[in-house]
């Protein structure tokens, strides 16, 4: 079992993505991990207000 598979089975997708391609640079792996973090981030429910505050 690889490190990627261990983190993935433990439910830690960001760390799993970091170790998915160990031959690539740290910058590339970190960008994959951040992308996975934002993909799995729970969003706050929309309350009907402005999404981008003006001011």
VOGU-3710 file (C-alpha; in Angstrom, 3 decimals, decimal comma):
1> xxxxxxxxxx> 0,000/0,000/0,000  1,465/3,345/-1,043  1,409/6,525/1,038  -1,187/7,926/-1,360  -3,477/4,941/-0,775  -3,025/5,151/3,003  -4,001/8,815/3,170  -6,861/8,278/0,741  -8,277/5,363/2,733  -7,909/7,404/5,944
11> xxxxxxxxxx> -10,089/10,127/4,441  -7,369/12,774/4,064  -7,657/13,703/0,376  -5,307/16,723/0,489  -2,387/14,708/1,822  -3,221/11,880/-0,564  -2,982/14,218/-3,564  0,385/15,517/-2,314  1,834/12,002/-2,427  0,057/10,880/-5,598
21> xxxxxxxxxx> 2,983/11,835/-7,895  6,188/11,537/-5,808  8,407/11,975/-8,863  7,089/15,502/-9,546  8,306/18,710/-7,889  7,011/19,852/-4,509  5,423/22,897/-6,170  3,360/20,678/-8,486  2,336/18,326/-5,673  1,411/21,210/-3,379
31> xxxxxxxxxx> -0,768/22,734/-6,100  -2,592/19,406/-6,532  -3,125/19,210/-2,774  -4,498/22,768/-2,616  -6,811/22,100/-5,546  -8,158/18,989/-3,793  -8,568/21,004/-0,576  -10,732/23,603/-2,306  -12,671/20,920/-4,184  -13,617/19,184/-0,934
41> xxxxxxxxxx> -14,144/22,339/1,172  -17,720/22,552/2,458  -19,414/25,760/1,364  -21,485/27,926/3,639  -25,162/27,940/2,747  -26,312/30,858/0,607  -28,376/33,288/2,654  -29,555/35,574/-0,137  -27,074/38,368/0,558  -24,412/39,766/-1,745
51> xxxxx> -21,655/37,288/-2,514  -19,079/40,057/-2,921  -19,502/42,916/-0,442  -19,376/46,372/-1,959  -17,841/49,165/-0,051
//
